[in-house]
Amino acid sequence: MSKKPESTFINMVLRLFVVVGVAGAVLGFVYMQTFDVIAAAKQKKLQEAIGKVVPAFDTLVVYSRMPDTGKDSLTFYEAYKNDSLVGTAIETYTEKGFSGVFKIMVGFDTQGVIIKTSVLEHKETPGLGDKMDKKKSDWSNQFNGKDPKTYKLSVTKDGGDVDAITAATISSRAFCDATARAYKTYKEKGGKTNE
């Protein structure tokens, strides 16, 4: 009969280190194998969002601008077709969502009018706040074709022109905040227009 190894503190610690080491190595390997795939999927999703909010284009010029409010910069994607500016997509965010930060893409034409919006990332309540996403409802269509110079980007409850999502006023306000942040930064910090 073989002798059972002693269960000492050092034996247990060594075994724990071996298990943790193997698990860490496996996680690291999986991360390295999936990193490029995940990055490519994110890039594809971003390209699709840009394509949803601006007219057809053949060239993008990308740059960032820091908004007056908020912690992070906004990314501008100027879309050109045959060397003519056709619109600007802006990746914007808000920290005022019911479930925290969410990101949207807002497209502006060459006059600063909203073309369309597209939700990039959110954690809003399913069945309520997630209705801002076009996959769930057409609520965000009310922004299409609106000029923020005359269309107040706040909910009607706050004196604005945006009809809030039923039972999701916080998410609606947050969506307005992200859209207004994009417009304000676009107008004040270098968005190009044909005005």
N, C-alpha and C positions, 0 to 999 in steps of 0.2 A: 504494500500500500504506500501511496505517496503521501508525503507529509503536507498538510494544509499550511499555506503561508500565514505568517503571523499578521494579525490585523493591528499594526502599530500606526501611530499618527503619521510617521514618515511614509509608510507604505500607502496610506490613504491619500496623502498629499501628492505623492508621485503619480498615483493612478489618476487622480483628478487632473493633474497637469497634462498627462498623456491624452486623456479624453478631450480636454479643452483644446489642446494643441491640434489634435486631429480635426475636431469640429471647426476650429479657426481656419485651418488649411483648406478644408472643403469649402467653407464659405468664401474664402478668398479666391479660390479657383473658380467657383460659380460666378462670383462678381466679375472677375476678369473675362470670363467667357461670354457674359451677357452685357457687358458695358457698352460695346459698340452697337449691339442690337437695340438696346434701350435708347441710346443717343440718336440712332437713326430714326427710331419710331417717334421720338420727341421732335426731331427736325421735320419729319413728314407731317406731323400734326400741326406744327407751326406754319409750314408752307400752305397747308390746306386752309388754315384760319385766315392767312393773308389773302389767299385767293377768294375766300368767301366775302371779304369786306371791301375789296377794291376791284375795279374793272380789270380785264385781262391785261397782262403786262409781260415784258420780255426782260426787264432789268430791275433789280432792287438796289437801292442805296441805303445802307443801314448805319444808324448812329443813335446815340443815347443823349437824353436831356434829363436834368434833375428838376422835378417839379418844386414849386414853392412849398407844398405840404407833402408829407410822407418821407419815408426813410430810403426808398430805393428809386433809382432812375427809371425812366420810361424808355422803351426801345422804339424808335421810329423806323419804318420801312417805306421809303419813298418808291413808288411804283412808276416805272417809265415804259412807254410803248413807243417805239421808233424815236427815241430821245426826247419825247414829250411827257411831262409829268401828267399822270392820269389819276393819281390819288396817293394818299398816305395812310398806311395802316399803323396804328400805335398800340403796342402791348402795354396795357395799363393795369392797375390793381387798386384794391381798396382793403383797408384793414377793418372796415366797419361791418363786415358780413356777420350774420347771426352766428355762424360757426367759424368765424375767423377770416383770414385773408382769402380773397379769390382774385383771379386774373381774367381779364377779358381783352379782346382785340377790337378796336374801334377803327373803322375806315372813314376817312374824310375825302371829299372831292377837292378839286383845286380851288374852290371858293370857301372851304371850311365847313361845308354841309356834311352831316353824317350820312354815309352811304349805307352801312350796315354794321352790326356788332356780332361778335361771336365769343361765346364763353370758352376759355381755355382750361380753367382749373377752378374747382370749388368744392366745398364740403357742406353746402347748405342742406337743410332738411328735405329728405325725399318727399315728394308730393306737395311741398309748399314752396320754399325758397328756390328749389332746383328748377322751378318753372321759368326762371330767367333763361335757361338753356333752350335753344331752339329744338333740341331733341325731345323736350318735354311739353313745350307750348309755344305759341306764337307771340307771347307777351312782349318780347324785345323788338318786334316789328314796329312798334309805335315810335321807335327812334329813327327808323329809316327815312331818309329825305328831310330830316329836321335840321334847321339852322340854329345852333345854340345861341346865336346873337338874339334871336327872338323867341326861341323855345326854351322855357325854363327847365333846366335839368334837375328838377327835384319833384317829389311826389305832390299830388294835389293837396294832400293833408297839410303839407308845409308851404302851400302857396305856389307850387310849380305846375307844370303841364303834364306830368307823367302819372298815368293811372297805376297805382300800386297793385302788386299781385295780392289777391285776396288772402288774408291771414298771414301775409309775409311782407309787412311794411318795412321791416328792418332790412331784409334782403333787397327790396326795391330801392330803398334809400342808398344802400351800399352800391348797387349797380349804377345809380345816378351819380354817386360820388366818384366812382372809377371813370365814368364817361366824362364828367365835368373836369376831372383832373387831366384827362387826355386832351380835351379841347383847350383848356387854359394853358397848358404847357405848349401845345401846338401853336397857339396864337402868340404867346409871349416869348417863347424860347427857340423860335427858328423853324416852325413848320412853313413850308413853301406854299404859296397860293398864287393864283393868276389874277389877283385883285389889282 
